[in-house]
């Protein structure tokens, strides 16, 4: 039933995906959203997968490939890491990704990014990374990163497609529209390098305050909503060698 519903939604709400080709002009930055153990590594926390998850595994693999390319070329990378104080809840989700623990660290395939000169890492304690980039003095680390690197586009990857990825994408687009992110023009979401979690209805029914969250359907809806807000969606990313 779930697959039939997903197929019908994809038919009624089709995505317009494109191939993104990056060249050597360093006008695109890579944004990694919450590719941490607490969301991606089996058994690493309350919101981590309980068993191997193909969609999450592909997301990590594609994100790691892109990160390696961007680092080799010294192109800018911005990595959000979900990081929470144990006593500060984030409803409606259970406690997760406690600051300073293994949960809040980059997954093993990306752990090498820490310390790389072209990488900016931001710990965030909220769903929306754009809001999580605000400092107490009113400055915004993400806005400053875009302006410093004079980025015309950002390529967004990570987890969850319909939650943190979507919220960040929508906020970035709104900020662009208001002129806060000049010279940014495009926010591009790479579908194969995004993922979300799976919570079947029969499992959700046994968890207090939980609602069903079919993975493939919500992944598609997240991408569709991002595109509806003005993001571009890429199904493939190619690197044009100079």
MOWO-V619441 format. One record per residue. N is the residue number from 0. OMEGA is omega in degrees with one decimal (NA if undefined). NEAR is the number of other C-alpha atoms within 12 Angstrom. D_FIRST is the distance of its C-alpha to the first C-alpha in Angstrom with 2 decimals. Layout:
# MOWO-V619441
N	OMEGA	NEAR	D_FIRST
N	OMEGA	NEAR	D_FIRST
This chain:
# MOWO-V619441
0	-177.7	11	0.00
1	-178.4	20	3.81
2	177.7	15	5.53
3	178.4	13	5.18
4	179.6	17	6.25
5	178.8	22	8.68
6	-179.9	17	9.94
7	178.7	15	10.66
8	179.5	20	12.40
9	178.8	22	14.33
10	-177.0	16	15.41
11	-178.1	13	16.59
12	-175.4	20	18.02
13	174.1	19	19.44
14	171.6	26	21.63
15	-176.7	23	25.20
16	-177.3	23	25.98
17	171.8	19	29.42
18	178.5	19	31.53
19	177.2	25	33.84
20	179.0	20	37.24
21	176.6	29	39.46
22	-170.4	19	43.18
23	-175.8	19	46.10
24	175.0	21	47.01
25	178.5	25	45.38
26	179.9	28	43.93
27	175.6	36	40.38
28	179.6	45	39.56
29	178.4	46	36.63
30	178.0	47	34.90
31	-177.2	49	33.04
32	167.6	51	30.94
33	178.2	52	30.71
34	-174.5	52	30.31
35	-177.8	44	31.64
36	-176.4	36	31.18
37	177.2	38	29.81
38	-167.0	43	26.63
39	-173.9	46	26.50
40	-175.8	33	28.37
41	174.9	23	26.77
42	-173.4	18	28.19
43	-178.9	25	30.41
44	-176.0	24	29.56
45	-177.7	21	27.41
46	178.4	30	25.04
47	177.5	34	25.30
48	179.6	27	22.58
49	177.7	19	22.97
50	178.6	17	22.38
51	-178.5	16	22.67
52	-174.3	23	20.22
53	-178.0	23	20.17
54	179.0	28	19.61
55	179.8	40	22.42
56	178.3	31	24.57
57	178.1	26	24.49
58	180.0	38	25.33
59	-178.4	38	28.29
60	-179.4	26	29.47
61	179.5	31	29.49
62	179.3	41	31.10
63	176.8	32	33.72
64	-179.7	23	34.60
65	-179.4	37	35.16
66	179.1	38	37.12
67	178.8	25	39.38
68	-179.3	27	40.09
69	179.1	32	40.86
70	178.9	27	43.13
71	-179.1	18	44.91
72	-179.5	25	45.63
73	173.6	24	46.45
74	-173.8	32	44.02
75	177.7	39	43.04
76	175.1	44	40.09
77	-176.5	43	38.99
78	172.2	45	36.92
79	174.9	42	35.44
80	177.6	45	35.19
81	-171.7	45	33.48
82	-172.1	37	36.26
83	170.6	28	36.63
84	-176.5	20	39.39
85	-176.2	17	38.25
86	-179.6	12	39.68
87	-175.7	17	38.02
88	175.3	18	34.39
89	-178.3	21	31.76
90	10.6	13	29.53
91	-173.1	14	26.68
92	177.0	20	26.51
93	179.0	22	28.25
94	-176.2	25	31.49
95	173.3	36	31.04
96	-179.3	39	33.04
97	-178.7	32	36.43
98	177.0	23	39.30
99	-179.1	18	41.38
100	178.0	21	38.95
101	-179.0	26	37.04
102	-173.8	32	33.83
103	179.5	36	35.39
104	173.6	36	36.62
105	177.7	38	35.32
106	-177.5	35	33.30
107	-178.3	22	35.61
108	-178.9	26	34.81
109	-175.4	33	36.19
110	-179.4	24	38.74
111	-179.5	17	41.54
112	-178.6	33	41.14
113	179.8	24	43.13
114	177.6	14	46.68
115	-172.8	23	46.05
116	-175.8	18	48.36
117	-175.0	27	45.86
118	171.9	31	43.21
119	-179.3	30	43.02
120	179.6	34	41.10
121	172.3	33	40.18
122	-179.8	37	39.06
123	-178.7	33	36.95
124	178.3	32	36.21
125	-177.1	32	33.75
126	-173.5	35	30.41
127	-178.1	31	32.12
128	178.8	40	34.36
129	175.2	41	36.50
130	178.8	29	37.53
131	178.2	34	37.79
132	-179.9	33	40.37
133	173.4	21	42.77
134	-178.9	17	46.01
135	-179.8	10	48.21
136	178.2	8	50.67
137	177.2	12	48.09
138	-177.8	16	47.74
139	-174.9	23	44.39
140	-179.7	28	44.09
141	178.2	42	41.36
142	-179.8	33	43.37
143	179.4	24	46.47
144	178.2	33	44.72
145	-177.2	37	43.65
146	-179.7	25	47.16
147	-177.0	20	48.97
148	178.5	30	47.18
149	-175.7	23	47.28
150	175.4	32	43.63
151	179.7	26	42.33
152	170.0	34	38.71
153	178.5	44	36.54
154	-171.4	48	33.67
155	177.1	51	31.11
156	174.0	50	28.98
157	-171.6	54	27.53
158	1.4	52	25.13
159	-175.3	47	23.19
160	-172.8	46	22.18
161	-177.8	38	21.17
162	-175.4	32	23.90
163	178.1	41	27.23
164	-178.9	44	26.96
165	-178.5	45	25.98
166	178.3	30	28.62
167	-178.6	43	31.31
168	-179.4	47	30.56
169	179.5	36	30.77
170	178.8	30	33.97
171	178.6	42	35.53
172	178.0	33	34.89
173	178.2	23	36.45
174	176.0	25	39.38
175	-178.1	29	39.83
176	178.7	20	39.91
177	178.3	14	42.57
178	-179.2	15	44.63
179	-173.3	22	44.38
180	178.1	32	43.13
181	14.6	24	45.63
182	-175.2	26	45.58
183	178.1	33	41.77
184	-171.7	29	40.08
185	168.0	34	36.59
186	-173.0	41	33.79
187	178.1	44	31.52
188	-179.6	55	28.23
189	-170.3	45	27.48
190	-177.7	46	23.73
191	179.1	35	23.98
192	172.1	42	26.21
193	-180.0	48	23.94
194	172.3	47	21.21
195	-174.0	45	19.54
196	-179.1	40	18.32
197	174.6	33	15.10
198	-178.4	25	14.70
199	-176.4	22	11.49
200	-177.5	17	11.49
201	175.4	15	12.81
202	179.9	16	15.55
203	-178.9	16	16.36
204	-177.8	14	16.95
205	-178.1	13	19.72
206	-178.0	15	21.45
207	176.4	12	23.83
208	179.3	13	23.27
209	174.2	18	20.17
210	-178.1	18	17.13
211	-178.1	21	13.69
212	179.4	27	13.94
213	-168.5	28	11.11
214	-175.3	30	13.56
215	-179.6	34	12.70
216	-176.5	32	11.78
217	173.6	32	14.95
218	179.6	39	17.02
219	-179.0	38	16.50
220	177.5	33	17.26
221	178.1	41	20.27
222	-179.5	47	21.61
223	179.6	33	21.12
224	177.7	28	22.94
225	178.9	38	25.66
226	178.8	32	26.21
227	178.1	20	26.41
228	176.1	26	29.12
229	177.1	25	31.11
230	168.6	39	30.13
231	178.9	33	29.97
232	-179.6	39	27.08
233	175.7	32	28.12
234	-177.5	24	26.10
235	176.8	22	29.30
236	179.5	29	32.57
237	177.8	19	35.73
238	179.3	20	39.16
239	-179.1	14	42.10
240	-179.9	11	45.08
241	NA	8	48.38
